[in-house]
Structure formats: structure tokens, C-alpha cells
Amino acid sequence: MKAVVIREHGGLDTLHLDEMPSPVPGPGEALVRVRAVALNNLDIWARSGPPGGRPIFPWGGMRLPMITGADVAGVIEQVGPDVQSAMVGRRVVVNPILSCGTCEFCLSGEQSMCAEYRIFGEHTAGGMADYTVVPERNFYALPNHVRFEHAAAVPACYTTAWRMLVSVAKLRAGEDLLVVGASGGVGSAALVIGRFAGARVFAVVGDDGKAAKAASLGAIPINRNEHPRFSERVRALTGSGVHVVVDPVGASTWPESIRSLRPGGRMTICGASGGERPDIDIREIYQRHRQILGAPMGNVTDFLTVMELVVRGALMPVIHAVLPLGEIREAHRMFEAREHFGKIVLVP
Ligand SMILES: [Zn+2]
């Protein structure tokens, strides 16, 4: 099979399609013919090395060589021993959450709180290939009317955004929501989920083209170049600030994100690609009754909820581009240059 094998950290020229033996499913696993796989920060960091050279996860860095790709949709081609052969031929999307299944957190349905929590395609070989092997319990059946490209855009980012907005920040209809980094994977997911939940959504974006795109999705854009202190713009538009902020960026946007919150507002966070150590006076948080809520990835219920909404047509993932897997360099380039608004999906 063809696969993008990352063998060393480096530039775009380290990316190419290699010829590899197809993996063989073991007990409790099945082989999936990949029909679409979406790009995430994890794929970029596996190639470039993690930001600042520090491990992204508490359990350490990715081990090279590896095939990345956490967001996979495809067709089951072959099953391992003890897996029902009736599964062959089924259209599926992969739930990327891996956990022990037996600890107190897993038993209470909070798989992403498990000490053994890992992500498919980060800890295991993923879907940037013709075929990938997936544990049987990580499949979600995909009806015929859902396109593989749409399904692959959903798992990591929409599960995380649902977790942040609905499960953790408890966003309610009629509230004001600010999405920082609204053109990114989690940001664009938060924008459409915020609209779906009935919030008025303000979207911080980096240029006019992205502002137009955010507006077309029902958000009120705030161009960061025109309003580097975007909290002032938020206050001008809302009076006292927003009820909820989604900030997937980190230190570079935290101070303005926190200042955009009305007293008692909630900020929910999932990442630190923009730095880990914000320069903020903590009195700006507690004196105004503001809350900061961590939500890295969601649990299986969050995943099932967003998939169900996509299957029903209630949520439509935002897709920037669909490219052949052979154009993996262009996909990484586009992602790193921040040209995209929404997900970049590759098709083997
Ligand atoms: Zn567990």
C-alpha cells in the first residue's frame, strides 16, 4: 500500500508516499480501506517536531517512524480473528479515542480523563495510507448518504469543540460566544456548533477573506489585524463582553480572550499551539468571577453526539480543501501557512 511515513522531523520535503506492506488486523481489530483522512496539528507536529521541542502530551512525544492520521473514514476490508465477518464492507468513521476501558474515569464514560488516554493515529499507526488497522470498538457506522470527506472532518475537532462548548462551558441559546482562531479546525467547529446551539457568535479571524467566510457561516467577524486588542471590539459590540470564549490558541491570545468575557463568563481551552505561558494578571480572572475550563478532546458520548448530528444533517463540517493523498506536501504547506478555513481532507 501507499502511505505517508514520517521518518524524521523536517520540512515539507521529508513528506512523500512510500510503498509499505499493508497492516494485518489482530484479535479485536479490523483493516480499513481509507477513503478520507483529515489533517490536524498532530500530523504537522509529527513532521516538524512539536512546538518548542517539548512533548505535546504528558505521556511524551510521538515515536518515529510513524504513519499519522487520527481522523479516518473508510470501508472495512478484512477482520481479525474473533471479529464478526459481517463487518466486512461496512462504511465507517473511526472514533479516535483510545483508553483503558476499566478505570473509574472510563467506567463513568470520561475516557479522555483516563491515565491511559491516547489518540488513534498519534499513539498508533493512523490513516495517512491506503489501509489502517483499527480496534473493533472504535468504529461508528456511516450511512450511505454521508460523504467520507465530511465524516473524516469530524472526529477530533468537532468532538473537542462539542466538549468545550456544550459539555463543559454549558453554552445556552441566546448567549454570546467568542471564537478565537475561528478559521482553524477546532475554531471552525466551535463556530458552527455555537450557531447550532443558538448562540450569537463572534469570530476572531486573521484577514478579510476569512472574515467573509465566517460571516457566511453566520458569525460576526472580528479581523485581528484591524483589532489587535479584540476585546475592545467585543465590548463595543456586546456592551459588557461575551458569556463564553473558545480559545484553542493559547498564550498569544489569552489576555485578550479573558478580557472579552463579561463578569462571570466562561473561557474554555483545549490547546497551546500559540504558547503555554500567558502573561495575565490573575486578578483579571477572579475579581470578575471569570472561569477557565480545560477540555482537551472529548469523551465517547461527545463523539457519538457530533457524529449523530452530522448524519442527521444538523451539523455540516467546514471543509477547506479535499486533496489526493499524493499532495500531502501541499496539504501541510497550506495548513502551516494558515491559508485554510476549516478542515483539509486527504483522499488516498
Ligand atoms: Zn481508563
Boltz pocket constraint, residues with backbone or C-beta under 6 A from the ligand:
constraints:
  - pocket:
      binder: B
      contacts: [[A, 99], [A, 100], [A, 101], [A, 102], [A, 103], [A, 104], [A, 105], [A, 106], [A, 107], [A, 111], [A, 114], [A, 115], [A, 116]]
      max_distance: 6.0
